[in-house]
Amino acid sequence: MTTLILHSTPLSTYGRTCRMALAEKGVPYELDPIGPQAPEQKARQPWGSVPAMSHGDIRMYETLAICNYVDAAFDGPPLLPADLLARARCYQWISVFIQYLYRPAVDIVLQRLVVPTRGGTPDEALVAASVPKTEKALGVLNGALDGQKCFAGAAPSLADYFVLPLLHYLKMTPEGEKLLASTLNLNRWQAAMDKRDSAVQTMPKFG
């Protein structure tokens, strides 16, 4: 059987989403630990972003596309709910994450955790502008977990695998720690998700 190759640095949040999806499906894969903007990655992905995927003659990029391919192409537990409404909700929360949480939250993470390690000075104006946007998105996602274990119901789905990796890093920043202190549903959910084998296997070694 052709081995699926995931081209992504282990530190990438979107790369970890794909790795969690592969682990949940029980799909063996090879991790090619390449960073963004490497010449080889630009040949696979027009913007040089990670992750990208190779599976035999199939080449693909963008996390949602890769995860949907994995879900459809391999046997194993489904990554999407069978119920129509629950599946729509799953995609709704993925869209909320991508559109409203990822950019401001990752800006905080980059400025606080990455820039100093490279000898730079954090952009405090960018951090300050990102905090209220992150706070609003976290509040909405926190509300989505009222009365249920996961974003699309009782069982984890792709929505959960999208959100978890970024919150891991966000919680390591002073701003993230403060913002997440009041999101009790997200805290309860994250504690449970962090115990899953797919989360343990893909835990990034950073900081």
Secondary structure as UniProt FT lines:
FT   STRAND          4..7
FT   TURN            10..11
FT   HELIX           13..25
FT   STRAND          29..32
FT   TURN            36..37
FT   HELIX           39..44
FT   TURN            46..47
FT   STRAND          52..55
FT   TURN            56..57
FT   STRAND          58..61
FT   HELIX           63..73
FT   HELIX           84..96
FT   HELIX           97..101
FT   HELIX           102..109
FT   HELIX           110..114
FT   HELIX           116..118
FT   HELIX           124..144
FT   TURN            145..147
FT   TURN            151..152
FT   HELIX           158..170
FT   TURN            171..172
FT   HELIX           174..180
FT   TURN            181..182
FT   HELIX           184..193
FT   TURN            194..195
FT   HELIX           197..201
//
